[in-house]
Amino acid sequence: MVEPWIKKYAPKKVKEVVGQGLVASSIVNFVRNFPKVRRKALLLHGPTGNGKTSIVKAIANELDLELIELNASDCRNADSIINVLMPAVKQVSLFGLKKLILVDEIDGLSGHQDRGGVGSIADVIKESNFPIILTANDAYADKLKSVRNYCEIIDFKQLGAIDILVRLREICAKENVKYELPAMQKLAVSSNGDLRAAINDLQMLAGDDKTLTEADIKLFGREKEESILTLMKLIFKSYNTEEMLRLSNYVDEDIDSLILWLDQNIPAEYTKPEEIALAYKNLADASMFLARISRWQHWRFLVYARYLALAGVQQAKSEASRKFVIHQRPELLLKLFIRAAKRKKMKGIAEQYAESMHTSGNRLQQAFWPYYSYVAEKGKSFALGLDL
């Protein structure tokens, strides 16, 4: 099995972390000087793929520390966080090493089952005998309020295209990848500051022949723009599961929306009762796995949900239909779009009249609009007289 380059070339030393030299010394000093520090934890925040987790691992490796790593999405409530972290922050290492505690992606705590989760992290920080480093995309999210007071916040900047380009060229040199410089430049720019994504894309595009050309980048760009209608054709008109799943990675729709698209169009494509029954059974099973993800945050189930929904519907047919079908947008999505458009229009009108009516736009929407809608329904001429 080919080793992912993102793992193979993960930084082993702090100086190898790309583009974050300004904050690196602050983090190293915090770990070295603990517990003689202002706060007992750091909260690293910034965009995805800019080195927050990598720098913590590099520090642990360079300073010979035992790294205790926890992804917040693996612990969904206060009890589970306390059970995992509290022993780690109080007990000495079995290996005689000093410890460094990493709690990754704490803004991943969301939903009903994480009540008290963020607060319990604050409790762990107060009790810790070892330095704790947390990571998040946005340190100032409301749900992180209870933990911010116990952390020093470190801002990670978004990586520039030049930083990413330099790193990609270094990897190409080590992997003997031949590339056209304009192609590499375009790949660096298209990553939008996410080095991890850029390295993954480089490995995929270089392929077995270890080459990267502008033609590869253009094709890659077109693949990312493939429409949902093309995916529907592959599902309903073919049996090529591998190609269909590959294409689905580039369609700008989440699995919930894809299920709605399939639900809307199955009756138009399939006519045999057994085909329709099997297709909807697979959709139901996919929805069941999505419900388990929502309830337990077991994201590994996403693979099953995706395969059941897409491949399950594709393989439910006994033969590919030859009839011409115009695939329709799901009625639910259309209704949501219409409602969103109405809310946007209502907000604009409310903000327009807020000053003259000596109130706020939000108050107009909440207190006045329901009555105006009723008046407009019962007496259109009177509503028109209100000049709204």
C-alpha positions in Angstrom: 0.0 0.0 0.0 1.3 3.4 -1.0 2.1 5.6 2.0 0.2 9.0 1.9 2.7 11.8 1.3 0.9 13.9 3.9 2.1 11.3 6.5 5.4 10.6 4.9 6.5 14.2 4.9 4.9 15.3 8.1 7.4 17.7 9.9 9.5 16.0 12.5 11.0 19.3 13.8 9.5 22.7 14.4 11.6 24.4 11.8 10.1 22.0 9.2 6.6 23.4 9.8 5.7 25.6 6.8 5.0 29.3 7.2 4.4 29.5 11.0 7.8 30.6 12.2 6.4 33.7 14.0 4.2 31.6 16.4 6.5 28.5 16.7 8.8 30.1 19.3 5.8 31.1 21.5 4.5 27.5 21.5 7.9 26.0 22.2 8.5 28.5 25.1 5.1 27.6 26.6 6.0 23.9 26.6 9.5 24.4 27.9 8.5 26.8 30.7 5.4 24.9 31.9 4.2 25.3 34.7 5.7 28.7 35.0 3.4 30.2 32.4 0.6 32.7 32.5 -2.1 30.2 31.5 -2.0 26.4 31.6 -3.2 25.9 28.0 -2.8 27.2 24.5 -5.6 27.5 22.0 -4.2 27.4 18.5 -6.7 28.7 15.9 -6.7 29.3 12.2 -7.8 27.8 8.8 -7.7 24.1 8.0 -4.3 22.6 6.8 -2.0 25.4 8.1 0.0 23.3 10.6 -1.7 23.6 14.0 -1.6 19.9 14.7 1.7 19.3 12.9 3.6 21.8 15.0 2.4 20.2 18.3 3.5 16.8 17.1 6.8 18.2 15.9 7.4 19.8 19.3 6.7 16.5 21.1 9.1 14.7 18.8 11.8 17.3 19.1 11.6 17.7 22.9 11.2 13.9 23.5 7.7 14.3 25.1 5.0 11.7 25.4 2.2 13.0 23.3 -1.3 12.3 24.5 -3.6 13.1 21.6 -7.4 13.3 21.6 -9.7 14.4 18.8 -12.6 16.2 20.4 -15.0 14.5 17.9 -14.2 11.2 19.6 -15.6 12.4 22.9 -19.1 13.8 22.7 -20.0 14.7 26.3 -18.5 15.8 29.6 -18.2 12.3 31.2 -16.2 10.9 28.2 -13.8 13.8 28.1 -13.2 13.6 31.9 -12.7 9.9 31.7 -10.1 10.1 28.9 -8.3 13.3 29.8 -8.3 13.6 33.6 -6.1 10.5 34.2 -3.7 11.7 31.5 -3.2 15.2 33.0 -2.7 13.9 36.6 -0.7 10.7 36.3 3.0 10.6 35.5 4.1 8.9 32.3 4.6 5.2 32.3 7.8 5.8 30.2 9.3 8.3 32.5 8.8 11.1 30.0 7.2 14.5 30.3 3.8 14.7 28.7 2.2 17.1 26.2 -1.6 16.9 25.9 -3.2 17.7 22.5 -6.9 18.2 22.2 -7.6 18.5 18.5 -10.5 20.3 16.8 -12.4 21.3 20.0 -14.8 23.3 17.8 -15.9 19.8 16.6 -17.9 19.6 19.8 -21.5 20.1 18.6 -24.9 18.7 19.0 -27.0 17.4 21.9 -24.5 14.9 23.2 -21.7 17.2 23.9 -23.4 19.2 26.6 -20.8 20.2 29.1 -18.1 19.0 26.8 -16.3 22.3 26.4 -16.8 23.1 30.1 -15.2 19.8 31.0 -12.1 20.7 29.0 -11.8 23.8 31.2 -12.0 21.6 34.3 -9.3 19.4 32.9 -7.1 22.4 32.2 -7.4 23.6 35.8 -6.3 20.2 37.2 -3.5 19.5 34.7 0.0 18.9 35.7 1.2 19.0 32.1 0.9 21.5 29.3 -2.2 21.3 27.2 -2.6 22.6 23.6 -6.0 22.8 22.0 -6.7 23.5 18.3 -9.8 25.0 16.6 -10.7 26.8 13.4 -12.3 29.7 15.3 -11.2 30.3 18.8 -13.9 33.0 19.2 -16.9 30.8 18.5 -19.6 31.2 21.2 -19.4 27.5 22.2 -15.8 27.9 23.2 -16.4 30.8 25.6 -16.1 28.7 28.7 -12.6 27.5 27.8 -11.1 30.7 26.4 -10.5 32.2 29.8 -8.1 29.4 30.7 -6.1 29.6 27.4 -3.6 31.8 25.7 -4.8 32.2 22.1 -2.3 31.8 19.3 -3.4 32.9 15.9 -2.2 30.8 12.9 -2.2 32.7 9.6 -3.4 31.2 6.4 -0.5 29.9 4.4 0.4 31.8 1.2 0.7 30.2 -2.2 4.5 30.8 -2.2 4.9 28.8 1.0 2.8 26.0 -0.4 4.7 26.0 -3.7 8.1 25.7 -2.0 6.9 22.7 0.0 5.3 21.0 -3.0 8.6 21.4 -5.0 10.6 19.9 -2.1 8.3 16.9 -2.1 8.6 16.5 -5.9 12.4 16.5 -5.7 12.3 13.7 -3.1 9.7 11.7 -5.0 11.3 12.3 -8.5 8.1 13.9 -9.8 8.6 15.8 -13.1 6.4 18.8 -13.3 5.6 21.9 -15.3 6.2 25.0 -13.1 2.9 26.7 -14.2 1.0 23.5 -13.2 2.6 23.5 -9.8 1.9 27.2 -9.3 -1.8 26.7 -10.2 -2.0 23.7 -7.8 -0.5 25.9 -5.0 -2.9 28.7 -5.6 -6.0 26.5 -5.9 -5.4 25.0 -2.5 -6.5 28.2 -0.8 -3.9 28.0 2.0 -4.6 24.4 2.8 -1.2 22.6 2.6 -2.6 19.3 3.6 -5.1 19.4 0.7 -2.3 20.5 -1.7 -0.1 17.6 -0.9 -2.9 15.1 -1.2 -3.9 16.6 -4.6 -0.2 16.5 -5.7 0.1 12.8 -4.9 -3.2 12.0 -6.7 -2.3 14.0 -9.8 1.3 12.8 -10.1 0.0 9.2 -10.2 2.2 6.2 -11.0 4.0 8.0 -13.8 5.2 10.8 -11.4 4.4 13.7 -13.8 2.4 16.8 -13.4 1.4 19.0 -16.4 -1.0 21.9 -17.0 -3.3 19.5 -18.8 -3.6 17.5 -15.6 -4.6 20.7 -13.7 -7.1 21.7 -16.3 -8.7 18.2 -16.2 -8.7 18.3 -12.4 -10.5 21.6 -12.4 -13.1 20.4 -14.8 -13.7 17.3 -12.7 -14.3 19.5 -9.6 -17.0 21.4 -11.6 -18.9 18.3 -12.7 -22.6 18.9 -12.2 -25.1 16.9 -10.1 -26.9 16.1 -13.4 -23.9 14.3 -14.7 -23.8 12.2 -11.5 -27.5 11.4 -11.8 -26.9 10.0 -15.4 -24.0 7.8 -14.1 -26.2 6.5 -11.3 -29.4 5.8 -13.4 -27.9 5.0 -16.8 -24.8 2.9 -16.0 -23.4 0.2 -13.7 -19.9 1.8 -13.5 -19.7 2.2 -9.7 -16.0 3.1 -9.6 -16.4 6.0 -12.0 -19.6 7.1 -10.4 -18.0 7.2 -6.9 -15.0 9.1 -8.3 -17.2 11.7 -9.9 -19.3 12.1 -6.7 -16.1 13.5 -4.9 -16.2 16.5 -7.2 -20.0 17.3 -7.0 -20.7 20.3 -4.7 -23.5 18.5 -2.8 -23.4 16.8 0.6 -24.7 13.3 1.1 -28.0 14.6 2.5 -28.7 16.6 -0.6 -27.7 13.7 -2.9 -30.2 11.4 -1.1 -32.9 14.0 -1.8 -31.9 14.1 -5.5 -32.1 10.3 -5.7 -35.4 10.2 -3.8 -36.9 12.7 -6.2 -35.8 11.0 -9.4 -36.1 7.2 -8.7 -39.8 7.0 -9.7 -39.0 8.7 -13.0 -36.2 6.3 -13.9 -37.3 3.0 -12.4 -40.6 1.3 -13.3 -40.3 -2.2 -11.9 -41.6 -2.5 -8.3 -38.7 -4.6 -7.2 -36.2 -2.0 -8.5 -38.0 0.8 -6.8 -38.3 -1.1 -3.5 -34.6 -2.0 -3.5 -33.5 1.5 -4.4 -35.6 3.0 -1.6 -34.5 0.4 0.9 -30.8 1.3 0.2 -31.7 5.0 0.6 -33.4 4.2 3.9 -30.3 2.3 5.1 -28.1 5.2 4.1 -30.3 7.5 6.1 -30.1 5.2 9.1 -26.3 5.5 9.1 -26.5 9.3 8.8 -28.8 9.2 11.9 -26.2 7.2 13.7 -23.6 9.7 12.8 -25.8 12.5 14.1 -26.5 10.7 17.3 -23.1 9.2 18.1 -20.7 11.2 15.9 -19.3 8.0 14.4 -18.1 9.5 11.2 -16.7 6.3 9.9 -20.3 5.4 9.1 -20.3 8.1 6.4 -18.6 5.7 4.0 -21.4 3.2 4.4 -24.1 5.9 4.0 -22.4 7.2 0.8 -22.0 3.7 -0.7 -25.5 2.6 0.1 -27.1 5.8 -1.3 -25.1 6.1 -4.5 -24.0 2.5 -5.4 -27.2 1.1 -3.8 -29.5 3.0 -6.1 -27.3 2.5 -9.1 -27.2 -1.3 -8.7 -30.9 -1.6 -7.8 -31.9 -1.6 -11.5 -32.1 -4.8 -13.5 -31.1 -3.0 -16.7 -30.1 0.6 -17.6 -33.1 2.6 -18.7 -32.9 4.0 -22.3 -35.7 6.5 -21.9 -35.0 10.2 -21.8 -35.5 11.7 -18.3 -35.0 15.2 -17.2 -33.7 14.9 -13.7 -35.5 17.2 -11.4 -34.2 19.2 -8.4 -35.7 17.9 -5.2 -38.9 19.6 -4.2 -37.7 20.0 -0.7 -34.5 21.8 -1.8 -36.6 24.0 -4.1 -38.9 24.9 -1.3 -35.9 25.7 1.0 -34.5 27.9 -1.8 -37.7 29.8 -2.2 -38.1 30.3 1.5 -34.5 31.5 1.7 -35.2 34.0 -1.1 -38.3 35.2 0.7 -36.4 35.7 4.0 -33.7 37.6 2.2 -36.3 39.9 0.6 -38.1 40.3 3.9 -34.8 41.2 5.6 -34.1 43.8 2.9 -37.5 45.4 3.3 -37.3 45.4 7.1 -33.9 47.1 7.0 -35.2 49.7 4.5 -38.1 50.7 6.8 -36.4 50.3 10.2 -35.1 53.9 10.5 -38.4 55.5 9.5 -40.3 53.3 11.9 -37.8 53.9 14.7 -37.0 50.3 15.4 -34.6 47.6 14.3 -34.9 45.4 11.2 -34.9 42.3 13.4 -37.9 43.6 15.4 -39.8 44.4 12.3 -39.3 40.9 11.0 -40.4 39.3 14.3 -43.2 41.6 15.5 -44.6 43.2 12.4 -44.1 40.9 9.4 -46.5 38.1 10.5 -49.3 40.6 10.9 -48.5 42.2 7.5 -48.5 38.7 5.8 -52.0 38.1 7.3 -53.2 41.5 6.2 -51.8 40.9 2.7 -53.7 37.6 2.5 -57.0 39.0 3.8 -57.0 42.5 2.3 -54.6 43.0 -0.6 -55.8 46.6 -1.3 -55.2 47.6 2.3 -51.8 45.9 2.3 -50.8 47.9 -0.8 -51.8 51.1 1.0 -49.1 50.3 3.6 -46.5 50.9 0.8 -44.4 47.8 1.6 
